[in-house]
């Protein structure tokens, strides 16, 4: 098909058919400011900040939605374009709270960034910021409609990518507002707390429910024994908050920084991941032997679990009964570890550092504790931890290295790749294959389950049988796959579902990034970690073996089920 030839500010440029004027401008190396545009979402053209002048047109065109055509002559920097863009930003600022210095997005706010880029030095319009109540009903996500600039990015990702539609646009003109169904709190609707809306929000209209103050109080309380665990994806992203290259693996500095904050013990969620693999692997083998409740579907993504409870409760019997790595480790901290050190579980304050806002919801579930004591007392996102380290004045990039505390800090390479889509499946296959065949794997890496496609399939030979697996990332893709399963159009033995696109490395609590390759860089860090590990299979982790021998007993046994397994229940959508 013939390529499109046009000029941008007098410079010739060629683009593929179907490209927009914004695509052509970027191909020509010209920066055009945007707010409603997001490369992973459908085009909207609502904010008009990207307007350009096209020769022969009477009005300015929104370049993010206007199709490029051959012979087109575009001006991106004319006087009328510059004045229009400034006026748009001034109108947004006139309806925006003027609290930039105390806003959680200060320094990463896209409205702030475009204001600076366009040279906005004053606002000619009267400030008419609204005084609407914040929605703090959710334990994971806070919604502040006063900061909303109506870009619609949150609506599009919730509706288009996640297929949840927990928020939408209501009202017209100056009365327009992004809100929830019937105006109820987020917690009263189908919101799964995944936090993808926070990731795409250009301002702070959406943010995670803050747990930093609660954590500071616990660290300052001499009566509490403080314990922290760190998820795999955190160590592949935290360095970005301190100017380190994207994809830097900062595990050892992270451990040191947590000790500097004052935690008594620093454990690794990857230990919990290894434990999950052993339990889930035996559960899969049992279901295969019984030919019952197949496919087995993973349950370590709390956003996916909540989605299943709201949107496909008929599939709940297929979910693994295993708790997530966070909650398995949480149960051990308040039982096994508490007994070892002779401290009452109620006197242990357990913090989990997670890439995911839905982990805040998961920790609050009534099933996740015993005798009125929660297994995980607070969940911090990667961003929240970075804020605490900065507040404490810790020079993260120059910290010395240190190791996790044992035994709950010992992990395998398989436990680490949990943080990327396909990682749970690969970790399960490494263990299940050896447990089923009794033979050591010749090739430990299952390349067929790696990648970032929304749905991937693989067929594995397993001791005379064919194991069919599917890997899904994002809830929208899960909806498509499960529809096929329910209609009998697809058949699997094992399905991995991650609620967030690209898995935990793309979680709603990760650092904000405009790098189009960020998921590849973070994933590469976790695969590097796997390669560096001496033990790369969960069932070969010596600390896991010792735990079963001295405390748990048999995998999937009575004590294992009491501590490490749970149940789910159907929830109404509204």
N, C-alpha and C positions, 0 to 999 in steps of 0.2 A: 504494500500500500504506500502511496506517495506521501512523503513527509511534508509537514506544513512549514512554510518559510515566511517569516515576518520580521519586523524590526522592533526592537525595544530601545527607546531613547537613541535612535539612529543607528544602533548596532544590529547587524543581521543575526538571526538565530533560527535554527531548525528544531522542530519538536515532532513527536509522534502524533498521529491522528488521535483525537480524543483528549488532547492536552488542553489545559486552561491557560489563560493569559498569565496567571500567577506561575504556572509551571514554566512558561516561556521566559518570564522575568528571572526566575531563579536559575534557569539554564544559562541565561545571559550574565549571571553574576550580579544581578540587581536585587537588593533587599526591598521587599514590599511588606510593610507592617500588617499583621493580622491579629485578630483576637478570637473570632468565632471559628476560624479554620483550624482543623487538626488533621494531620496526615492519615490517621487511622480511622477517621469517622467520615460519614457521608457529608457532602458539601451542603452548606446552608446559605451563606451570603447574607447573614442577618445584621452583622455589625457595621458593614460598609467601610471599615477602616482601610481595606485594601483597594480602594477606588483608584482607577487610572483613567487617562484621557485617551480615547481611541479616535483617530482621524476619521471625520465623516459622521460621528455620532454627536447628537446634541447634548446628551447627558453623560455623566461619568458612569463607568461600569465597574461592578465589583469583580475584580480580577480572579478571585478564588472560584467563581462559578461561571464566568464568561468564557465560552469556548474560543480557543485560538483558531484563526483561519489564515490561509495564505494571502499575502499582500497586505495584511493588517499592519498599521503603523501606530505604535503605542508610545505614549509619554507617561512616565511614572513619577516625574519630578517637576511638573509644571506648577506655576503659582497657584492656579485654582485647585490642583490636587493637594498641594501642601496645606493650603488654607482649609480645605474641606476636612482633611484628616485631623488637623488641629482642633477644628470645631467639634468633630465627633468625640475626640478625647476629652475636651473641655466639658461637653454635655455629660459624659460619663462621670467625670470627676465631680460635677455639680450635684450628682445624685448618689455620691459615694461617701461613706464615712471618712473623715479626715484624721484617721488614727494610725497612719502608716508606721510610726515608730514603735508601736506596741502590737502591730499585726503579726501573726505567725508567718505570713508570707513576705514580710519585709525583706527585700533583697532577692526574692525569687518571684515576685509578683509581676505578671505580664503587663498589667495596666500601668504599673509604675515604670516598667521597662520602656513601653512605647511612648509614655509621656516624656521620658528623658530623650529617647531617640528623635522624637518630633520637635523637640525644643519648646515644649509647653512650659512657660514660666509664670503664667497667671491664668486664672479661670474667670472669664468675663461674665459668667452666669451666676445667679444667686444659688447658694447651696440649698438644695431641697432634699437632703438625705432623709430617708424614711426611718421610722422608729418601730420596726416590726420585731416581734419576739423571736429569739433564737429557739430552734427546735433542738432540745437536749434530751429527748426521750430515749434515744438510742445509746447503748453503752459503748458504741464503736464510732459513730459518725455524728458530728454536730453540723447543723445547717443554719447559716446566718443569712437570711434573705436581704438584709440591709446592704451586704457587700456584693450581691448578685448583679452582674452587668448584662444578664439575659442573652449570653452568647449561645446558650443551648447545648454546650458540649456535654454537660452532665446528663441531660435528657437523652442525647443521642447514644452515649456509651451504655447507659442503663437499658435503653430500649433496643438498640441495634446490635450491640456486642454481647450484652449479658442477658437480654430477653426477659428482664425483670419488670421494667416500667414502674419503678417505685416512685418516680417523680415525673412531673410534666408541667406544661405551661398553662396557666389559667389567667383570665382577664384580658383586657385589650388596652392598647395605648399606654398611658402613664400608670394604669392600674395593673398592668401585666406583672406576673410574678411566677417564679418557678416554685411549685408546691407539691404536696403529696396528695394522694387520692382522698377526697372529702376534707382536705385540710388537716388531717390527723397527723400525729407525730410519726416519724420514720419507723419507730418501734411497733406501731400499730398496723403497719402495712406489710407488703411482701419484701421489703428491703432485706438483702442477705448480708449486709455489712461488709461487702468486699472492698469498698473504698476506691473502686475504679473511678467513681465520680470525682473524688478528691484529686486523683492523679491528673485528670484532664481539666479541672477547674483552673482558670487563669488567675484567679484572685483567692480570697479566703472565704468564699461563700460556703465552702464545704471543707471541713477539717476533721482530723481524728479527735475523739474524746480524750482529753489530756489526762495522762496518768503520771506526769513528772512530779507534781507536788506531793501526791500520795507516796511516791517512791522516795523523795527527799525526806519526808517525815519519817518513814521507816528506817532509812539509813541513819537518821539522827537519834533514833530511839535506842538507848542502851539495853533495854529489856528484850529487844528482838534480835534473833539470829537471821541475818539476811543472806539469801541464796539467789543466784541468778543463772539462767540458762540462755544460750544464744543459738538461734536458728541458722542453718547453713547459708541461706541467701543473704543474711545480714553481713557476713564477712566478705561477700563478693561485691558489696555496694557501699558500705559505710565510709570507705576511704574517699569517695566522691565528695562527701560533705566537708572534707579537709584539704581539697585541692589535689588529691592524689589521682592518678590516671584511672579512668573508668576500667573496671575489671581487675583492679588491684586486689590481691588476696591479703587481707589484713588480720588474719586469725590471731596471731600471737600478740600483736599490738592491742587488739580488741580485748584480750584477756587481761593484759596489763592495765588498760584504761578502766576496766570494771573494778579491779582491785583498788585502783586509785580513788574511785568513787566511794569505796568503803564497804563493798560486799565481802562477807565472810568467806563465801565459797563461790567459785565460778565453774559451772557445769556446762556440758555441751548437749544441745538438743539432738545432735547426731547420735548420741547414745540412745536417746528415746526412739530415734528413727531405726536404729539397729534392732531394738526391742520390738518395734512395730512390725518389722519385716519378719522376724522369727514367728511372732503370733499370727500375722496375716498369712505367711507362707503355710503354716500348719492348717490354718482355717481353709485356705484354698485347696490343699491336698485332701482335707476331710470332705469338702463339698464335691470335689471331683470324684472321690470314692463313692459318695452317696448319690451322685448325680442330682443334687438338690440345691435349690436357690442359686442357680447359675444364670447369668454370669455373676461372679463376685465383683462388686464395685468398690473401689477404695473410699475411705471415709476420713482421710487425713486433712482434707480441705474443708474448713468449717463453713465457708461461703457456699460450697457445693452441697454440703449436708443440709443447710438451712433451705437452700433452693429446692432440694428433693422433698423436704418436709412440706413446703408450700405448694409446689407445682407438680410433683409426681409422687405422692405418698404411696401409690401402689407399687413403687419400686423399692421401698424402704427395706423389705425383706432381703433384697439383693445386696444392700450395703454391708460391708464388713462391720462386725461388731467391735473391731479394735478401736480404741481411742487413738487420737493423733499422737505423734511424738511429743508434742508439748505437754499433753495431758498424761501420757504414760509416765514421763519423767516427773511431772507434778505429783502423781500418786506415789511414786517412789520416794520423793523428797519428804513427803508428809508421813511416810510409813517406814520404809527400809532405812533411809538416812536418819530420820528422827530417832529411831531405835538405836542406831549405831552411836550417835553422839549423846544420847540420853536427854533430849530436849522435847518438850511437849509440842506437838504439831501446831498448836495455836500460838506458840512463841516463835515460830519460823515464818518469816515473810519471804515469799517466793515470787520473784519477778521473772518474766519471760520477755526476751528481746526478739521481736518478730518482724518480718517484712509485711505483715498482713494486719489490717484493721479488724477483720472478722475473728481473729484470735482473741480479741477483747471480749467479743460476744461469747465465743466458745468457753473461755475461762469462767464466765458468769453463769453458765448453764447449771441448773440445780443438780444434774447428774455428776458433775465434776468435783466431787468432794465427798466427805463423810463426817458424820457427827457434827454437822454445822460448821466445819472447817473447809474452806476452799483449798483445792490443790495448788492452784496458781492464784496469787493474791492481786497481781497487777501485770498488765501487758503493755510494754512500750514498743512503739514502732521504731524502725531504723532512724527515722527523722527525729523522734523524741529523744532517743539515746544521744544522737549527735548534739541536740540542743543542750542536754544535761552536761555533756563533756565540755562544750564551749562555755557554759555557765561556770563550770568548775575551773576553767582556765587551763585545761589539759592540752598540751601540745601533742596532739595525737600522732601526727606524721613522724615525730622524732622519738616516740616511746621505745624503750627496749622491749624485746620479746619475752613472753612467758607462756607457760603451758596450763591447760585446764587442770582442775583438781580431780583426783581419782577417788573412787572408781567411776563416778558418773560423768567423767569427762573423757573417757576413752571411747573412741569410735572407729568405725571402718570407713573405707572410701565409699562403700555403698550407701552409708548413712548420709554422706555429704551431697550426693547427687539427687537426693530428695528435693533439693531446692530448684530444680529445673524440670520442665515438663518432660515426661518419659523416664525420669529418674527413679520413681517408685517402681515402675514396671521393671526396669533393668535390675534394680536391687532385689526385687522379688524373684526374678528369673535366675539370678546368680545363686540364690539360696535354694529355691524350690527344685531347680534342676539337679543340684547335688543331693538334696534330701531325698528326692524321688529315685534317682538312679544309683546313688551310693558311690558315684564316681566323680573325680575332680574334673572341673571344666577345663577343656583345652584352651578355649577362647573366652575370656571373662567379660569382654565388652560386647554388648548387644547393640550394634550400630543401627539395626533396623528400627529400633524404637526411639532413636534420637531425632532431633529436628524441631521445627516450630510450626509445621502445618497444623491447622485446627483439629483435624482428625487424622490419626495415623493407625495403620493396622500391621500386625506381624503374625507369622505362624511359626511356632517353635516345636521342634520334635522333642517329645518328652517320654522316654522309656516306652516306646511302642504306641504312644498316642500323639495326636496333634493338638497342641495348645494354641487356641486362637485368642489373641489379645488386641485391644484397641486402646489408644491413648488420645485423650481429649484435653484441650486447654481453652478456657472461656466457657461460660454457661450457655451462650448461644449455640456453640458447637455441641455442647452436651445435649441440648434440647433436640437438635437434629438427629444425633446418633440414637438417643433413647427412643425417639419416635420410630426409627427403623427396627430397633430391637423389639419394641412392643407390638409392631405390626408383623413381626416374623420375617422381615426383609434382611436382617443381619443376625448372625449368631456368634457369640463369643463366650469364652470361659472366664475372662478377666478383663475388666475395664478400669483404666486409671482416669479419673476426672479431677482436673485442677480448675478451680473457679476463676482464676485470673489468667489472662492471656500471657503465654510463655511460662506459666507456673509461678512459683514463689518469688523468683527473681524479678517478676513484674508485679509484685504485690502492691496493694494500695497504700502501704506504709513506707515504701522505698523512696530514696531521694528523687526529687524531680529532675528529669533529664530531657534534653532536646536532641540527644545523640541518637540518630536512627539505628545505630548498630549496638545500642546499649545492651539489649538482651543477649546478643552473641558474646559480648565481652564479659558480662556477668556469668553466663553459662560456662564460658571457657575457664573462668577462675575455679568453678566447682569441679570441672573435669580435671583440671590441673591438680587440685587437692586430692582427688581420687587416685591419680597416678602416683602421688607422693606418699600415699599411705602404705604402710607395711602390710596391714590387713585390709583386704578389699571386699570381703563378704561379711554380711551382718552376723551370720551364725558362727563365724570364726572369731568374733570379738571375744578375747579372753574374759573381759569383765562381764559380758553378757552370759557366758557359760557359767561363771562363778555365781552370778545372781540366781540363775535357775537352780544350781546345785545347792546353794545355802539358804535361799529365801522363797523362791516362787514354786519350785517343783517342776512339773511337766509343762511344756508349752500347751496352751489351750486347756490347762487343767483347772481345778476348782479355784485355787488361789489366783491364778492368772486371770480367770474370768471375773473374780471379785474386784481385782485391782485395775486391770488393764483393758477391760471390755465395757461396753455401754449399750444403750439402746436409743432409738429415735422415735419421734411421734409426729403424726400429721398435724399441720398447722393451717388455719384458715388464711386466705390471702389478704383479707381485710378485717 
